[in-house]
Amino acid sequence: NDFLEMKGKLAQCKAKGENCTDLENKTFEKAQEELTAIADRLIQHLEKVESRVESAENLNESEAEEIIDSIDEMIADLEDAKEAVEDADTKDELQEAADLINEVWQDMKVNAFMYAEEVIHSRVGEIFARSEILEQKLDDVVQKLQDKGVNTTALEGKLDNFSEKIDDARDKMEQ
């Protein structure tokens, strides 16, 4: 908001035909501050995503390594853009640096969502694996109870219901 306000004042100053050099310099410096802050926030977000990928137990190592490499590349691009912002002496140079940050941001929006989806997908896969093991154990318990002569009709119904819910969840996950 501060930057946009300064930009508006600069436009008014130029429209009046006044000497706006001081305001131009302040607006330029504010733009540099804002772009650096944006890049820092993006880097911070990428580091958080990277941390979650590293802690995801169900991603295989090659997938995790590929994701981490991609995130590291985006962070490096943002660091380069921050340097370009700091080194910018003209409005055009600053705009080029802003374009670099925007490119990484656009790429990041797609990839970070995809990486988060992979982490979630791997966790859900683990839940399915556990549910299959639990289903088999419950089936074994019901069988042992039947062998002892216990009426397991109610348990069998609940086990069938459990199995159906797991199958429905798996179908929805594939969709």
Secondary structure, DSSP 4 states (H G I P E B T S, - for coil): -HHHHHHHHHHHHHHHT---HHHHHHHHHHHHHHHHHHHHHHHHHHHHHHHHHHH-TTS-HHHHHHHHHHHHHHHHHHHHHHHHHHH--SHHHHHHHHHHHHHHHHHHHHHHHHHHHHHHHHHHHHHHHHHHHHHHHHHHHHHHHHHTT---HHHHHHHHHHHHHHHHHHHHHH-
